[in-house]
Amino acid sequence: MRIILSGGWGFGNLGDDAILLASIKILKWKYPLSNIVVLTNNVKETEQILLDQSEIEIEESIFKKKFGDVRINVSMNISLKIKQYIKRKINKYEIKVKNAIKSDLLLNEICSEQNADAIESFKYLCESASLYIMSGGGYLNEWTEMAIAKYIESTIANKQGLKCYLIGQTIGPFISKGSFSVAKKICSLMHGIFYRDVESINDTKNMGIECQEEAIPDLALYEESFYRKKKQIVVVPFRKDIMDNIDNLCENIKRISQSNDSKIIVAVTQLWYEQIGIALFVYNSLIYRDVCAELFIPKNVFELQQVLGESRLVISQNLHGLIMAYRSNTPVISLNADRKFVTFMNMIYASNLIIEPKYVTKYNLCDLCEKALKNHKESEMKLFIDQIKSTIDKTLS
């Protein structure tokens, strides 16, 4: 059996890379004799992640062939990129999308002559494949270019007779009717769907499309990691709103560092200019207040996993900062209350450990951290792994 595995890989998003590794592991468990073809936006980047899995084929995605490099990552020449970024103002920085297109385009308009090579090469891939699997995390939303690319892939795969599945995803939230329409078309082509959050299930039901009734753990929770803990606490800033209440945030982090005799590591999970800029702002704010802090920009998902796994506590605004910490049995605090965060924190019985940056006062984040450390229970990884296996078995039957 040949399986085409599609996702959000090759964009410098280390959380998505964790999903990729877990997805391959799951598929090898389900189909031990299968050949897996991974579609990516950056072949070289993905090759580095899969160095020890030479049997995996890696091909450029439709997205890459159609839109080029939309998300700018900084996995190469990091120090130079940072110096260049510091000269910019974070709140004015915007990633310019190449070849932007309207969200209401139909497939026959998309598949024009300029896309003929991309279409034909994907059709050729499909000729020898049995399954097309669109794995997590969450890119069927207002990221129009990605949704269009996935629509092209899933439509061709479906027409070529492949069974198509959407697994471990988050869809939405939707602002425009066009984005909702494209996502609905993609979902309608699937032979099976399961999500990692409740709201995506509700959105799909509102489309009139069947899917798994229960939210399933993020696929990255299929892998467990073990590290010896060090005297360090990791903070993962992600959004610009963290800068709006930086005084209270830094005051809390300073108290946490002192009370636990721990160094603070400010880490990024996405190698994008904006995320590195935000991390720099938080790091410099801590240094200004005499906090023992370090800025950590991992080269890959493995380095990120190690620093999260070795930490006593992780405070994160990014979902996979939380997930990769949890799977290493590290206590977590969520600085984000978006729906996928709430679902995850509910799954690990930590809904009381969510606080958005705007609600941080002089002491309350510090109190939450002490609570997380004091009441921490061993991660229930076996339960999550069994849940994922059971759902994969049922969905891909």
VENVENCOR-V525649 format. One line per field, one symbol per residue. psi: psi as a letter, one per 30 degrees, with the letter a starting at -180 (. if undefined). burial: 1 if it has 9 or more other C-alpha atoms within 8 Angstrom, else 0. A space follows every 10 residues. Layout:
psi = ???
burial = ???
This chain:
psi = kkkkjkahlg ggjfeeeeee eeeeeeeeee ifglkkjkkl fjeeeeeeeh egiffkkklk leeefefaje kjlhfkheee eeeeefflke ffkkkkkkhk lkfgklefee haefgeeeee eeeeefegle kjkjlacjgi bgieeeeeee eeeeeeeefg gkkkkjkglk lalkeleeee eeeeeeeffk fkkklgleee eeeeeffgkk lkfkkkkkff gfkkkkkkkl ikkkkjlelf ffffheeeee eeeeeeeefg hkkkkjllfk ileeeeeeee eeeeeeeegh kjlkkjjkfl feeeeeeeef lfkkjkfkef eeefeefghk kkkkgkglef eeeeeeeghh fghkkkefgk affeeeeeee eeeegklkkh eeeeeeeeee eeeeeg.
burial = 0111111111 1111111111 1111011100 0001111111 1110011011 0000011111 1111111001 0111100000 1100100001 0000000000 0010000000 1000110110 0110010011 1111111111 1101111111 1111111101 0111111111 1101000011 1111111011 0111111101 1011100010 1100111111 1100000000 1111111101 0110110111 1111111000 0111111111 1110111111 1110111000 1111100101 1011111111 1111111111 1111111111 1111111011 1111110101 1011111001 0111110110 0110000010 1001101110 1110100
